Amino acid sequence: MNGSYFGRVSGRTLPEWASELDCASWPQFSLKYILTHPAVTCALTETTNPEHMAENIGAAFGRLPDEATKRRMRELAQDF
């Protein structure tokens, strides 16, 4: 979304079902989607903020989305 994604989700509450993926934030939600794409071998989160780094690391833990959940994630993002 060319950098506009986080502006679009700013102020929005994560959907309740994000907890099924052990997500506590939009960055974690987004990274779990990105990191499960078969073409992705490396993700650069490009932050110098230690709080953001810690939050991003949280995406490496917990459950990952299956294909049905990724479809649900895409549909949610299209609504923004």
mmJSON file of the N, C-alpha and C atoms, coordinates in Angstrom:
{"data_MODEL":{"atom_site":{
"group_PDB":["ATOM","ATOM","ATOM","ATOM","ATOM","ATOM","ATOM","ATOM","ATOM","ATOM","ATOM","ATOM","ATOM","ATOM","ATOM","ATOM","ATOM","ATOM","ATOM","ATOM","ATOM","ATOM","ATOM","ATOM","ATOM","ATOM","ATOM","ATOM","ATOM","ATOM","ATOM","ATOM","ATOM","ATOM","ATOM","ATOM","ATOM","ATOM","ATOM","ATOM","ATOM","ATOM","ATOM","ATOM","ATOM","ATOM","ATOM","ATOM","ATOM","ATOM","ATOM","ATOM","ATOM","ATOM","ATOM","ATOM","ATOM","ATOM","ATOM","ATOM","ATOM","ATOM","ATOM","ATOM","ATOM","ATOM","ATOM","ATOM","ATOM","ATOM","ATOM","ATOM","ATOM","ATOM","ATOM","ATOM","ATOM","ATOM","ATOM","ATOM","ATOM","ATOM","ATOM","ATOM","ATOM","ATOM","ATOM","ATOM","ATOM","ATOM","ATOM","ATOM","ATOM","ATOM","ATOM","ATOM","ATOM","ATOM","ATOM","ATOM","ATOM","ATOM","ATOM","ATOM","ATOM","ATOM","ATOM","ATOM","ATOM","ATOM","ATOM","ATOM","ATOM","ATOM","ATOM","ATOM","ATOM","ATOM","ATOM","ATOM","ATOM","ATOM","ATOM","ATOM","ATOM","ATOM","ATOM","ATOM","ATOM","ATOM","ATOM","ATOM","ATOM","ATOM","ATOM","ATOM","ATOM","ATOM","ATOM","ATOM","ATOM","ATOM","ATOM","ATOM","ATOM","ATOM","ATOM","ATOM","ATOM","ATOM","ATOM","ATOM","ATOM","ATOM","ATOM","ATOM","ATOM","ATOM","ATOM","ATOM","ATOM","ATOM","ATOM","ATOM","ATOM","ATOM","ATOM","ATOM","ATOM","ATOM","ATOM","ATOM","ATOM","ATOM","ATOM","ATOM","ATOM","ATOM","ATOM","ATOM","ATOM","ATOM","ATOM","ATOM","ATOM","ATOM","ATOM","ATOM","ATOM","ATOM","ATOM","ATOM","ATOM","ATOM","ATOM","ATOM","ATOM","ATOM","ATOM","ATOM","ATOM","ATOM","ATOM","ATOM","ATOM","ATOM","ATOM","ATOM","ATOM","ATOM","ATOM","ATOM","ATOM","ATOM","ATOM","ATOM","ATOM","ATOM","ATOM","ATOM","ATOM","ATOM","ATOM","ATOM","ATOM","ATOM","ATOM","ATOM","ATOM","ATOM","ATOM","ATOM","ATOM","ATOM","ATOM","ATOM","ATOM","ATOM","ATOM","ATOM"],
"id":[1,2,3,4,5,6,7,8,9,10,11,12,13,14,15,16,17,18,19,20,21,22,23,24,25,26,27,28,29,30,31,32,33,34,35,36,37,38,39,40,41,42,43,44,45,46,47,48,49,50,51,52,53,54,55,56,57,58,59,60,61,62,63,64,65,66,67,68,69,70,71,72,73,74,75,76,77,78,79,80,81,82,83,84,85,86,87,88,89,90,91,92,93,94,95,96,97,98,99,100,101,102,103,104,105,106,107,108,109,110,111,112,113,114,115,116,117,118,119,120,121,122,123,124,125,126,127,128,129,130,131,132,133,134,135,136,137,138,139,140,141,142,143,144,145,146,147,148,149,150,151,152,153,154,155,156,157,158,159,160,161,162,163,164,165,166,167,168,169,170,171,172,173,174,175,176,177,178,179,180,181,182,183,184,185,186,187,188,189,190,191,192,193,194,195,196,197,198,199,200,201,202,203,204,205,206,207,208,209,210,211,212,213,214,215,216,217,218,219,220,221,222,223,224,225,226,227,228,229,230,231,232,233,234,235,236,237,238,239,240],
"type_symbol":["N","C","C","N","C","C","N","C","C","N","C","C","N","C","C","N","C","C","N","C","C","N","C","C","N","C","C","N","C","C","N","C","C","N","C","C","N","C","C","N","C","C","N","C","C","N","C","C","N","C","C","N","C","C","N","C","C","N","C","C","N","C","C","N","C","C","N","C","C","N","C","C","N","C","C","N","C","C","N","C","C","N","C","C","N","C","C","N","C","C","N","C","C","N","C","C","N","C","C","N","C","C","N","C","C","N","C","C","N","C","C","N","C","C","N","C","C","N","C","C","N","C","C","N","C","C","N","C","C","N","C","C","N","C","C","N","C","C","N","C","C","N","C","C","N","C","C","N","C","C","N","C","C","N","C","C","N","C","C","N","C","C","N","C","C","N","C","C","N","C","C","N","C","C","N","C","C","N","C","C","N","C","C","N","C","C","N","C","C","N","C","C","N","C","C","N","C","C","N","C","C","N","C","C","N","C","C","N","C","C","N","C","C","N","C","C","N","C","C","N","C","C","N","C","C","N","C","C","N","C","C","N","C","C","N","C","C","N","C","C"],
"label_atom_id":["N","CA","C","N","CA","C","N","CA","C","N","CA","C","N","CA","C","N","CA","C","N","CA","C","N","CA","C","N","CA","C","N","CA","C","N","CA","C","N","CA","C","N","CA","C","N","CA","C","N","CA","C","N","CA","C","N","CA","C","N","CA","C","N","CA","C","N","CA","C","N","CA","C","N","CA","C","N","CA","C","N","CA","C","N","CA","C","N","CA","C","N","CA","C","N","CA","C","N","CA","C","N","CA","C","N","CA","C","N","CA","C","N","CA","C","N","CA","C","N","CA","C","N","CA","C","N","CA","C","N","CA","C","N","CA","C","N","CA","C","N","CA","C","N","CA","C","N","CA","C","N","CA","C","N","CA","C","N","CA","C","N","CA","C","N","CA","C","N","CA","C","N","CA","C","N","CA","C","N","CA","C","N","CA","C","N","CA","C","N","CA","C","N","CA","C","N","CA","C","N","CA","C","N","CA","C","N","CA","C","N","CA","C","N","CA","C","N","CA","C","N","CA","C","N","CA","C","N","CA","C","N","CA","C","N","CA","C","N","CA","C","N","CA","C","N","CA","C","N","CA","C","N","CA","C","N","CA","C","N","CA","C","N","CA","C","N","CA","C","N","CA","C","N","CA","C","N","CA","C"],
"label_alt_id":[null,null,null,null,null,null,null,null,null,null,null,null,null,null,null,null,null,null,null,null,null,null,null,null,null,null,null,null,null,null,null,null,null,null,null,null,null,null,null,null,null,null,null,null,null,null,null,null,null,null,null,null,null,null,null,null,null,null,null,null,null,null,null,null,null,null,null,null,null,null,null,null,null,null,null,null,null,null,null,null,null,null,null,null,null,null,null,null,null,null,null,null,null,null,null,null,null,null,null,null,null,null,null,null,null,null,null,null,null,null,null,null,null,null,null,null,null,null,null,null,null,null,null,null,null,null,null,null,null,null,null,null,null,null,null,null,null,null,null,null,null,null,null,null,null,null,null,null,null,null,null,null,null,null,null,null,null,null,null,null,null,null,null,null,null,null,null,null,null,null,null,null,null,null,null,null,null,null,null,null,null,null,null,null,null,null,null,null,null,null,null,null,null,null,null,null,null,null,null,null,null,null,null,null,null,null,null,null,null,null,null,null,null,null,null,null,null,null,null,null,null,null,null,null,null,null,null,null,null,null,null,null,null,null,null,null,null,null,null,null],
"label_comp_id":["MET","MET","MET","ASN","ASN","ASN","GLY","GLY","GLY","SER","SER","SER","TYR","TYR","TYR","PHE","PHE","PHE","GLY","GLY","GLY","ARG","ARG","ARG","VAL","VAL","VAL","SER","SER","SER","GLY","GLY","GLY","ARG","ARG","ARG","THR","THR","THR","LEU","LEU","LEU","PRO","PRO","PRO","GLU","GLU","GLU","TRP","TRP","TRP","ALA","ALA","ALA","SER","SER","SER","GLU","GLU","GLU","LEU","LEU","LEU","ASP","ASP","ASP","CYS","CYS","CYS","ALA","ALA","ALA","SER","SER","SER","TRP","TRP","TRP","PRO","PRO","PRO","GLN","GLN","GLN","PHE","PHE","PHE","SER","SER","SER","LEU","LEU","LEU","LYS","LYS","LYS","TYR","TYR","TYR","ILE","ILE","ILE","LEU","LEU","LEU","THR","THR","THR","HIS","HIS","HIS","PRO","PRO","PRO","ALA","ALA","ALA","VAL","VAL","VAL","THR","THR","THR","CYS","CYS","CYS","ALA","ALA","ALA","LEU","LEU","LEU","THR","THR","THR","GLU","GLU","GLU","THR","THR","THR","THR","THR","THR","ASN","ASN","ASN","PRO","PRO","PRO","GLU","GLU","GLU","HIS","HIS","HIS","MET","MET","MET","ALA","ALA","ALA","GLU","GLU","GLU","ASN","ASN","ASN","ILE","ILE","ILE","GLY","GLY","GLY","ALA","ALA","ALA","ALA","ALA","ALA","PHE","PHE","PHE","GLY","GLY","GLY","ARG","ARG","ARG","LEU","LEU","LEU","PRO","PRO","PRO","ASP","ASP","ASP","GLU","GLU","GLU","ALA","ALA","ALA","THR","THR","THR","LYS","LYS","LYS","ARG","ARG","ARG","ARG","ARG","ARG","MET","MET","MET","ARG","ARG","ARG","GLU","GLU","GLU","LEU","LEU","LEU","ALA","ALA","ALA","GLN","GLN","GLN","ASP","ASP","ASP","PHE","PHE","PHE"],
"label_asym_id":["A","A","A","A","A","A","A","A","A","A","A","A","A","A","A","A","A","A","A","A","A","A","A","A","A","A","A","A","A","A","A","A","A","A","A","A","A","A","A","A","A","A","A","A","A","A","A","A","A","A","A","A","A","A","A","A","A","A","A","A","A","A","A","A","A","A","A","A","A","A","A","A","A","A","A","A","A","A","A","A","A","A","A","A","A","A","A","A","A","A","A","A","A","A","A","A","A","A","A","A","A","A","A","A","A","A","A","A","A","A","A","A","A","A","A","A","A","A","A","A","A","A","A","A","A","A","A","A","A","A","A","A","A","A","A","A","A","A","A","A","A","A","A","A","A","A","A","A","A","A","A","A","A","A","A","A","A","A","A","A","A","A","A","A","A","A","A","A","A","A","A","A","A","A","A","A","A","A","A","A","A","A","A","A","A","A","A","A","A","A","A","A","A","A","A","A","A","A","A","A","A","A","A","A","A","A","A","A","A","A","A","A","A","A","A","A","A","A","A","A","A","A","A","A","A","A","A","A","A","A","A","A","A","A","A","A","A","A","A","A"],
"label_entity_id":["1","1","1","1","1","1","1","1","1","1","1","1","1","1","1","1","1","1","1","1","1","1","1","1","1","1","1","1","1","1","1","1","1","1","1","1","1","1","1","1","1","1","1","1","1","1","1","1","1","1","1","1","1","1","1","1","1","1","1","1","1","1","1","1","1","1","1","1","1","1","1","1","1","1","1","1","1","1","1","1","1","1","1","1","1","1","1","1","1","1","1","1","1","1","1","1","1","1","1","1","1","1","1","1","1","1","1","1","1","1","1","1","1","1","1","1","1","1","1","1","1","1","1","1","1","1","1","1","1","1","1","1","1","1","1","1","1","1","1","1","1","1","1","1","1","1","1","1","1","1","1","1","1","1","1","1","1","1","1","1","1","1","1","1","1","1","1","1","1","1","1","1","1","1","1","1","1","1","1","1","1","1","1","1","1","1","1","1","1","1","1","1","1","1","1","1","1","1","1","1","1","1","1","1","1","1","1","1","1","1","1","1","1","1","1","1","1","1","1","1","1","1","1","1","1","1","1","1","1","1","1","1","1","1","1","1","1","1","1","1"],
"label_seq_id":[1,1,1,2,2,2,3,3,3,4,4,4,5,5,5,6,6,6,7,7,7,8,8,8,9,9,9,10,10,10,11,11,11,12,12,12,13,13,13,14,14,14,15,15,15,16,16,16,17,17,17,18,18,18,19,19,19,20,20,20,21,21,21,22,22,22,23,23,23,24,24,24,25,25,25,26,26,26,27,27,27,28,28,28,29,29,29,30,30,30,31,31,31,32,32,32,33,33,33,34,34,34,35,35,35,36,36,36,37,37,37,38,38,38,39,39,39,40,40,40,41,41,41,42,42,42,43,43,43,44,44,44,45,45,45,46,46,46,47,47,47,48,48,48,49,49,49,50,50,50,51,51,51,52,52,52,53,53,53,54,54,54,55,55,55,56,56,56,57,57,57,58,58,58,59,59,59,60,60,60,61,61,61,62,62,62,63,63,63,64,64,64,65,65,65,66,66,66,67,67,67,68,68,68,69,69,69,70,70,70,71,71,71,72,72,72,73,73,73,74,74,74,75,75,75,76,76,76,77,77,77,78,78,78,79,79,79,80,80,80],
"pdbx_PDB_ins_code":[null,null,null,null,null,null,null,null,null,null,null,null,null,null,null,null,null,null,null,null,null,null,null,null,null,null,null,null,null,null,null,null,null,null,null,null,null,null,null,null,null,null,null,null,null,null,null,null,null,null,null,null,null,null,null,null,null,null,null,null,null,null,null,null,null,null,null,null,null,null,null,null,null,null,null,null,null,null,null,null,null,null,null,null,null,null,null,null,null,null,null,null,null,null,null,null,null,null,null,null,null,null,null,null,null,null,null,null,null,null,null,null,null,null,null,null,null,null,null,null,null,null,null,null,null,null,null,null,null,null,null,null,null,null,null,null,null,null,null,null,null,null,null,null,null,null,null,null,null,null,null,null,null,null,null,null,null,null,null,null,null,null,null,null,null,null,null,null,null,null,null,null,null,null,null,null,null,null,null,null,null,null,null,null,null,null,null,null,null,null,null,null,null,null,null,null,null,null,null,null,null,null,null,null,null,null,null,null,null,null,null,null,null,null,null,null,null,null,null,null,null,null,null,null,null,null,null,null,null,null,null,null,null,null,null,null,null,null,null,null],
"Cartn_x":[0.824,0.0,0.863,2.11,3.016,3.095,3.159,3.335,2.068,0.953,-0.294,-1.023,-0.6,-1.312,-1.449,-0.339,-0.413,-1.218,-1.251,-2.134,-3.596,-3.871,-5.245,-5.723,-4.813,-5.228,-5.081,-4.431,-4.234,-5.576,-5.656,-6.891,-7.924,-7.687,-8.611,-8.202,-9.157,-8.908,-8.664,-7.708,-7.496,-8.774,-9.077,-10.245,-10.005,-11.057,-10.924,-10.218,-10.452,-9.87,-8.356,-7.766,-6.305,-5.632,-6.36,-5.794,-5.553,-6.274,-6.054,-4.648,-4.045,-2.69,-1.679,-2.137,-1.279,-0.756,-1.588,-1.221,-1.767,-0.903,-1.3,-1.288,-0.882,-0.781,-0.917,-1.175,-1.245,0.087,1.232,2.497,2.678,2.339,2.452,1.509,0.293,-0.711,-0.188,0.361,0.849,2.071,3.007,4.222,3.921,2.978,2.63,2.088,1.325,0.813,1.97,2.828,3.948,4.908,5.261,6.266,5.801,4.501,4.005,3.818,4.111,4.035,5.211,4.976,6.049,7.215,7.002,8.074,8.953,8.51,9.261,10.313,11.544,12.634,13.27,12.957,13.526,12.611,12.393,11.576,12.394,12.434,13.132,12.081,12.051,11.022,11.425,12.695,13.199,12.711,13.064,12.765,14.001,14.13,15.201,14.632,13.318,12.643,12.659,13.314,13.394,12.03,11.044,9.703,9.098,9.297,8.781,9.511,10.811,11.583,11.052,10.82,10.302,8.924,8.108,6.776,6.87,7.759,7.932,8.42,9.304,9.821,8.69,7.66,6.518,5.841,6.008,5.405,6.06,7.25,7.961,7.475,6.595,6.117,4.634,4.199,2.785,2.398,1.121,0.571,0.703,0.811,0.874,-0.427,-0.79,-2.045,-1.963,-3.043,-3.156,-3.754,-3.979,-4.481,-5.843,-6.726,-8.055,-7.939,-7.058,-6.884,-6.218,-5.274,-4.64,-5.667,-6.583,-7.643,-8.488,-8.792,-9.558,-8.786,-7.476,-6.631,-6.646,-6.549,-6.597,-7.933,-9.011,-10.34,-10.49,-9.957,-10.003,-9.226,-8.036,-7.198,-7.849,-8.61,-9.27,-10.39,-10.902,-11.978,-11.475,-10.16,-9.622,-9.439],
"Cartn_y":[-1.201,0.0,1.258,1.085,2.22,3.144,2.583,3.384,3.965,3.796,4.386,3.452,2.206,1.204,1.609,1.989,2.283,3.545,4.455,5.604,5.201,4.194,3.704,2.95,2.236,1.456,2.245,3.392,4.215,4.534,4.266,4.526,3.414,2.446,1.313,0.213,-0.45,-1.573,-2.823,-3.625,-4.905,-5.73,-6.512,-7.385,-8.417,-8.813,-9.781,-11.055,-11.465,-12.726,-12.633,-11.446,-11.314,-12.016,-12.149,-12.851,-14.33,-14.877,-16.262,-16.441,-15.336,-15.35,-14.828,-14.616,-14.071,-12.686,-11.899,-10.53,-9.54,-8.622,-7.575,-6.197,-6.132,-4.829,-4.997,-3.883,-3.906,-4.299,-3.803,-4.257,-5.779,-6.374,-7.827,-8.516,-8.047,-8.585,-8.547,-7.401,-7.194,-8.043,-8.085,-8.874,-10.359,-10.845,-12.271,-12.577,-11.652,-11.841,-11.834,-10.843,-10.688,-11.873,-12.259,-13.306,-14.688,-14.885,-16.193,-16.276,-15.202,-15.257,-16.089,-17.052,-17.957,-17.267,-16.107,-15.419,-14.576,-14.382,-13.544,-14.381,-13.953,-14.633,-13.743,-12.444,-11.503,-10.289,-9.79,-8.584,-7.526,-6.338,-5.217,-4.276,-4.142,-3.311,-1.847,-1.54,-0.176,0.759,0.458,1.351,1.506,2.654,2.884,3.059,2.935,3.085,1.739,1.669,0.385,-0.207,0.624,0.11,-0.556,0.045,-0.546,-1.846,-1.872,-3.102,-4.245,-3.958,-4.997,-5.47,-4.532,-4.883,-5.769,-5.415,-6.202,-7.611,-7.742,-9.063,-9.976,-9.398,-10.188,-10.966,-10.523,-11.229,-12.584,-12.773,-14.04,-15.137,-14.797,-15.753,-16.022,-17.17,-17.52,-18.143,-18.218,-18.886,-18.017,-18.674,-17.998,-18.241,-17.334,-17.508,-18.602,-19.351,-20.306,-19.562,-20.259,-19.594,-18.935,-19.583,-19.006,-17.733,-17.741,-16.561,-15.439,-15.772,-14.731,-14.082,-14.869,-14.319,-13.344,-13.722,-12.865,-11.573,-11.68,-10.515,-9.567,-10.125,-9.306,-8.582,-9.305,-8.693,-7.549,-7.73,-6.679,-5.457,-5.657,-4.546,-3.804,-4.508,-3.855,-2.926,-3.133,-2.291,-0.933,-0.773,0.491,1.516],
"Cartn_z":[0.0,0.0,0.0,-0.372,-0.542,0.66,1.835,3.04,3.622,2.977,3.489,4.457,4.522,5.321,6.785,7.427,8.854,9.124,8.187,8.321,8.262,7.471,7.334,8.571,9.224,10.401,11.704,11.634,12.83,13.49,14.771,15.511,15.421,14.575,14.454,15.419,15.957,16.851,16.015,16.445,15.773,15.851,14.836,14.95,16.055,16.714,17.806,17.358,16.127,15.657,15.458,15.545,15.463,16.639,17.741,18.898,18.588,17.608,17.19,16.616,16.172,15.623,16.645,17.861,18.913,18.55,17.887,17.507,18.527,18.917,19.86,19.208,17.929,17.264,15.749,15.083,13.623,12.992,13.512,12.919,12.998,14.108,14.229,13.257,13.181,12.271,10.835,10.456,9.095,8.792,9.73,9.514,9.402,10.173,10.068,8.674,8.114,6.753,5.755,5.861,4.93,5.009,6.224,6.401,5.973,5.849,5.414,3.905,3.191,1.732,1.232,0.361,-0.054,-0.764,-1.346,-2.062,-1.128,0.098,1.037,1.749,1.641,2.339,3.395,3.36,4.317,4.379,5.571,5.728,6.457,5.896,6.519,7.084,8.385,9.001,9.097,8.91,8.801,9.896,11.122,12.224,13.093,13.699,14.661,16.064,16.173,17.446,18.179,19.347,20.072,20.42,20.71,21.014,19.783,18.631,17.393,17.072,17.326,17.095,17.954,19.228,20.133,19.673,19.237,18.75,17.502,16.593,15.369,15.667,16.627,16.99,17.444,18.043,18.495,17.377,16.137,15.002,14.769,15.308,15.115,16.052,16.964,17.964,17.775,18.227,18.167,16.844,16.647,15.469,14.224,13.091,11.8,11.045,10.153,9.425,8.361,8.243,7.149,5.958,4.857,3.645,3.86,4.587,4.834,5.669,6.643,7.486,6.704,5.839,5.014,4.086,3.571,2.739,3.567,4.789,5.698,6.01,6.175,6.43,5.23,4.022,2.802,2.685,2.946,2.846,3.839,5.036,6.036,5.557,5.015,4.56,3.399,2.568,1.433,1.887,3.087,3.613,4.093,4.205,4.728,3.648],
"occupancy":[1.0,1.0,1.0,1.0,1.0,1.0,1.0,1.0,1.0,1.0,1.0,1.0,1.0,1.0,1.0,1.0,1.0,1.0,1.0,1.0,1.0,1.0,1.0,1.0,1.0,1.0,1.0,1.0,1.0,1.0,1.0,1.0,1.0,1.0,1.0,1.0,1.0,1.0,1.0,1.0,1.0,1.0,1.0,1.0,1.0,1.0,1.0,1.0,1.0,1.0,1.0,1.0,1.0,1.0,1.0,1.0,1.0,1.0,1.0,1.0,1.0,1.0,1.0,1.0,1.0,1.0,1.0,1.0,1.0,1.0,1.0,1.0,1.0,1.0,1.0,1.0,1.0,1.0,1.0,1.0,1.0,1.0,1.0,1.0,1.0,1.0,1.0,1.0,1.0,1.0,1.0,1.0,1.0,1.0,1.0,1.0,1.0,1.0,1.0,1.0,1.0,1.0,1.0,1.0,1.0,1.0,1.0,1.0,1.0,1.0,1.0,1.0,1.0,1.0,1.0,1.0,1.0,1.0,1.0,1.0,1.0,1.0,1.0,1.0,1.0,1.0,1.0,1.0,1.0,1.0,1.0,1.0,1.0,1.0,1.0,1.0,1.0,1.0,1.0,1.0,1.0,1.0,1.0,1.0,1.0,1.0,1.0,1.0,1.0,1.0,1.0,1.0,1.0,1.0,1.0,1.0,1.0,1.0,1.0,1.0,1.0,1.0,1.0,1.0,1.0,1.0,1.0,1.0,1.0,1.0,1.0,1.0,1.0,1.0,1.0,1.0,1.0,1.0,1.0,1.0,1.0,1.0,1.0,1.0,1.0,1.0,1.0,1.0,1.0,1.0,1.0,1.0,1.0,1.0,1.0,1.0,1.0,1.0,1.0,1.0,1.0,1.0,1.0,1.0,1.0,1.0,1.0,1.0,1.0,1.0,1.0,1.0,1.0,1.0,1.0,1.0,1.0,1.0,1.0,1.0,1.0,1.0,1.0,1.0,1.0,1.0,1.0,1.0,1.0,1.0,1.0,1.0,1.0,1.0,1.0,1.0,1.0,1.0,1.0,1.0],
"B_iso_or_equiv":[0.0,0.0,0.0,0.0,0.0,0.0,0.0,0.0,0.0,0.0,0.0,0.0,0.0,0.0,0.0,0.0,0.0,0.0,0.0,0.0,0.0,0.0,0.0,0.0,0.0,0.0,0.0,0.0,0.0,0.0,0.0,0.0,0.0,0.0,0.0,0.0,0.0,0.0,0.0,0.0,0.0,0.0,0.0,0.0,0.0,0.0,0.0,0.0,0.0,0.0,0.0,0.0,0.0,0.0,0.0,0.0,0.0,0.0,0.0,0.0,0.0,0.0,0.0,0.0,0.0,0.0,0.0,0.0,0.0,0.0,0.0,0.0,0.0,0.0,0.0,0.0,0.0,0.0,0.0,0.0,0.0,0.0,0.0,0.0,0.0,0.0,0.0,0.0,0.0,0.0,0.0,0.0,0.0,0.0,0.0,0.0,0.0,0.0,0.0,0.0,0.0,0.0,0.0,0.0,0.0,0.0,0.0,0.0,0.0,0.0,0.0,0.0,0.0,0.0,0.0,0.0,0.0,0.0,0.0,0.0,0.0,0.0,0.0,0.0,0.0,0.0,0.0,0.0,0.0,0.0,0.0,0.0,0.0,0.0,0.0,0.0,0.0,0.0,0.0,0.0,0.0,0.0,0.0,0.0,0.0,0.0,0.0,0.0,0.0,0.0,0.0,0.0,0.0,0.0,0.0,0.0,0.0,0.0,0.0,0.0,0.0,0.0,0.0,0.0,0.0,0.0,0.0,0.0,0.0,0.0,0.0,0.0,0.0,0.0,0.0,0.0,0.0,0.0,0.0,0.0,0.0,0.0,0.0,0.0,0.0,0.0,0.0,0.0,0.0,0.0,0.0,0.0,0.0,0.0,0.0,0.0,0.0,0.0,0.0,0.0,0.0,0.0,0.0,0.0,0.0,0.0,0.0,0.0,0.0,0.0,0.0,0.0,0.0,0.0,0.0,0.0,0.0,0.0,0.0,0.0,0.0,0.0,0.0,0.0,0.0,0.0,0.0,0.0,0.0,0.0,0.0,0.0,0.0,0.0,0.0,0.0,0.0,0.0,0.0,0.0],
"pdbx_formal_charge":[null,null,null,null,null,null,null,null,null,null,null,null,null,null,null,null,null,null,null,null,null,null,null,null,null,null,null,null,null,null,null,null,null,null,null,null,null,null,null,null,null,null,null,null,null,null,null,null,null,null,null,null,null,null,null,null,null,null,null,null,null,null,null,null,null,null,null,null,null,null,null,null,null,null,null,null,null,null,null,null,null,null,null,null,null,null,null,null,null,null,null,null,null,null,null,null,null,null,null,null,null,null,null,null,null,null,null,null,null,null,null,null,null,null,null,null,null,null,null,null,null,null,null,null,null,null,null,null,null,null,null,null,null,null,null,null,null,null,null,null,null,null,null,null,null,null,null,null,null,null,null,null,null,null,null,null,null,null,null,null,null,null,null,null,null,null,null,null,null,null,null,null,null,null,null,null,null,null,null,null,null,null,null,null,null,null,null,null,null,null,null,null,null,null,null,null,null,null,null,null,null,null,null,null,null,null,null,null,null,null,null,null,null,null,null,null,null,null,null,null,null,null,null,null,null,null,null,null,null,null,null,null,null,null,null,null,null,null,null,null],
"auth_seq_id":[1,1,1,2,2,2,3,3,3,4,4,4,5,5,5,6,6,6,7,7,7,8,8,8,9,9,9,10,10,10,11,11,11,12,12,12,13,13,13,14,14,14,15,15,15,16,16,16,17,17,17,18,18,18,19,19,19,20,20,20,21,21,21,22,22,22,23,23,23,24,24,24,25,25,25,26,26,26,27,27,27,28,28,28,29,29,29,30,30,30,31,31,31,32,32,32,33,33,33,34,34,34,35,35,35,36,36,36,37,37,37,38,38,38,39,39,39,40,40,40,41,41,41,42,42,42,43,43,43,44,44,44,45,45,45,46,46,46,47,47,47,48,48,48,49,49,49,50,50,50,51,51,51,52,52,52,53,53,53,54,54,54,55,55,55,56,56,56,57,57,57,58,58,58,59,59,59,60,60,60,61,61,61,62,62,62,63,63,63,64,64,64,65,65,65,66,66,66,67,67,67,68,68,68,69,69,69,70,70,70,71,71,71,72,72,72,73,73,73,74,74,74,75,75,75,76,76,76,77,77,77,78,78,78,79,79,79,80,80,80],
"auth_comp_id":["MET","MET","MET","ASN","ASN","ASN","GLY","GLY","GLY","SER","SER","SER","TYR","TYR","TYR","PHE","PHE","PHE","GLY","GLY","GLY","ARG","ARG","ARG","VAL","VAL","VAL","SER","SER","SER","GLY","GLY","GLY","ARG","ARG","ARG","THR","THR","THR","LEU","LEU","LEU","PRO","PRO","PRO","GLU","GLU","GLU","TRP","TRP","TRP","ALA","ALA","ALA","SER","SER","SER","GLU","GLU","GLU","LEU","LEU","LEU","ASP","ASP","ASP","CYS","CYS","CYS","ALA","ALA","ALA","SER","SER","SER","TRP","TRP","TRP","PRO","PRO","PRO","GLN","GLN","GLN","PHE","PHE","PHE","SER","SER","SER","LEU","LEU","LEU","LYS","LYS","LYS","TYR","TYR","TYR","ILE","ILE","ILE","LEU","LEU","LEU","THR","THR","THR","HIS","HIS","HIS","PRO","PRO","PRO","ALA","ALA","ALA","VAL","VAL","VAL","THR","THR","THR","CYS","CYS","CYS","ALA","ALA","ALA","LEU","LEU","LEU","THR","THR","THR","GLU","GLU","GLU","THR","THR","THR","THR","THR","THR","ASN","ASN","ASN","PRO","PRO","PRO","GLU","GLU","GLU","HIS","HIS","HIS","MET","MET","MET","ALA","ALA","ALA","GLU","GLU","GLU","ASN","ASN","ASN","ILE","ILE","ILE","GLY","GLY","GLY","ALA","ALA","ALA","ALA","ALA","ALA","PHE","PHE","PHE","GLY","GLY","GLY","ARG","ARG","ARG","LEU","LEU","LEU","PRO","PRO","PRO","ASP","ASP","ASP","GLU","GLU","GLU","ALA","ALA","ALA","THR","THR","THR","LYS","LYS","LYS","ARG","ARG","ARG","ARG","ARG","ARG","MET","MET","MET","ARG","ARG","ARG","GLU","GLU","GLU","LEU","LEU","LEU","ALA","ALA","ALA","GLN","GLN","GLN","ASP","ASP","ASP","PHE","PHE","PHE"],
"auth_asym_id":["A","A","A","A","A","A","A","A","A","A","A","A","A","A","A","A","A","A","A","A","A","A","A","A","A","A","A","A","A","A","A","A","A","A","A","A","A","A","A","A","A","A","A","A","A","A","A","A","A","A","A","A","A","A","A","A","A","A","A","A","A","A","A","A","A","A","A","A","A","A","A","A","A","A","A","A","A","A","A","A","A","A","A","A","A","A","A","A","A","A","A","A","A","A","A","A","A","A","A","A","A","A","A","A","A","A","A","A","A","A","A","A","A","A","A","A","A","A","A","A","A","A","A","A","A","A","A","A","A","A","A","A","A","A","A","A","A","A","A","A","A","A","A","A","A","A","A","A","A","A","A","A","A","A","A","A","A","A","A","A","A","A","A","A","A","A","A","A","A","A","A","A","A","A","A","A","A","A","A","A","A","A","A","A","A","A","A","A","A","A","A","A","A","A","A","A","A","A","A","A","A","A","A","A","A","A","A","A","A","A","A","A","A","A","A","A","A","A","A","A","A","A","A","A","A","A","A","A","A","A","A","A","A","A","A","A","A","A","A","A"],
"auth_atom_id":["N","CA","C","N","CA","C","N","CA","C","N","CA","C","N","CA","C","N","CA","C","N","CA","C","N","CA","C","N","CA","C","N","CA","C","N","CA","C","N","CA","C","N","CA","C","N","CA","C","N","CA","C","N","CA","C","N","CA","C","N","CA","C","N","CA","C","N","CA","C","N","CA","C","N","CA","C","N","CA","C","N","CA","C","N","CA","C","N","CA","C","N","CA","C","N","CA","C","N","CA","C","N","CA","C","N","CA","C","N","CA","C","N","CA","C","N","CA","C","N","CA","C","N","CA","C","N","CA","C","N","CA","C","N","CA","C","N","CA","C","N","CA","C","N","CA","C","N","CA","C","N","CA","C","N","CA","C","N","CA","C","N","CA","C","N","CA","C","N","CA","C","N","CA","C","N","CA","C","N","CA","C","N","CA","C","N","CA","C","N","CA","C","N","CA","C","N","CA","C","N","CA","C","N","CA","C","N","CA","C","N","CA","C","N","CA","C","N","CA","C","N","CA","C","N","CA","C","N","CA","C","N","CA","C","N","CA","C","N","CA","C","N","CA","C","N","CA","C","N","CA","C","N","CA","C","N","CA","C","N","CA","C","N","CA","C","N","CA","C","N","CA","C","N","CA","C","N","CA","C"],
"pdbx_PDB_model_num":[1,1,1,1,1,1,1,1,1,1,1,1,1,1,1,1,1,1,1,1,1,1,1,1,1,1,1,1,1,1,1,1,1,1,1,1,1,1,1,1,1,1,1,1,1,1,1,1,1,1,1,1,1,1,1,1,1,1,1,1,1,1,1,1,1,1,1,1,1,1,1,1,1,1,1,1,1,1,1,1,1,1,1,1,1,1,1,1,1,1,1,1,1,1,1,1,1,1,1,1,1,1,1,1,1,1,1,1,1,1,1,1,1,1,1,1,1,1,1,1,1,1,1,1,1,1,1,1,1,1,1,1,1,1,1,1,1,1,1,1,1,1,1,1,1,1,1,1,1,1,1,1,1,1,1,1,1,1,1,1,1,1,1,1,1,1,1,1,1,1,1,1,1,1,1,1,1,1,1,1,1,1,1,1,1,1,1,1,1,1,1,1,1,1,1,1,1,1,1,1,1,1,1,1,1,1,1,1,1,1,1,1,1,1,1,1,1,1,1,1,1,1,1,1,1,1,1,1,1,1,1,1,1,1,1,1,1,1,1,1]
}}}
